[in-house]
């Protein structure tokens, strides 16, 4: 215990001795922020205050990308519905339903033919049932593969659509705020003429 305390004190002393001095001139250099005049600094501060006034409203209305993607994982198109992109969501959902139904239908037909193959006694019937079962099973596999590919695309597209929605939301909030004649900011009330 005593050794651990000594080791901690040695490391703390080493950290203090190796720390850099604070240079006020480097910190106060306005050129690194691309401020060449006091007007540049004032415009930056005004823009920062303007954006800060919109941030809370934006955070309330924005859609979380991971949460929306998880919705699309659970049900295709649901993330698109959340972003008010109804047409894309309906296309994706209906495509997935059709592909899942076709895959299940063909798999069921393959299993029926396979059961007939198992109970057949004639070699010609056995060959025909096996060929039919294999064909339906391949078709079912193709539809299942398409189902999975579209599901993955759905999740990827949800990522893109949600980001677009959030960008458009921010831009619309900025436009609405700029159109307002009276604006309440943290520094006071401003009136535009």
Long-range contacts (C-beta under 8 A, 24 or more apart in sequence): 49-185, 49-186, 49-187, 50-177, 50-185, 52-186, 53-177, 53-183, 53-184, 53-185, 53-186, 54-170, 54-173, 54-174, 54-177, 57-173, 58-169, 58-170, 58-173, 61-169, 61-173, 62-166, 62-169, 63-162, 63-165, 63-166, 65-159, 65-162, 65-163, 65-166, 68-158, 68-162, 69-155, 69-158, 69-159, 69-162, 71-158, 72-154, 72-155, 72-158, 73-155, 76-150, 76-151, 76-154, 77-154, 79-154, 79-155, 79-158, 79-161, 79-162, 80-157, 80-158, 80-161, 82-162, 83-158, 83-161, 83-162, 83-164, 83-165, 84-165, 85-161, 85-165, 88-157, 88-161, 92-150, 92-154, 92-157, 95-150, 96-147, 96-150, 96-151, 96-154, 99-143, 99-144, 99-146, 99-147, 99-150, 100-147, 102-143, 103-140, 103-143, 103-144, 103-147, 104-140, 106-136, 106-137, 106-139, 106-140, 106-143, 107-136, 107-137, 107-140, 109-136, 110-134, 110-135, 110-136, 110-137, 110-140
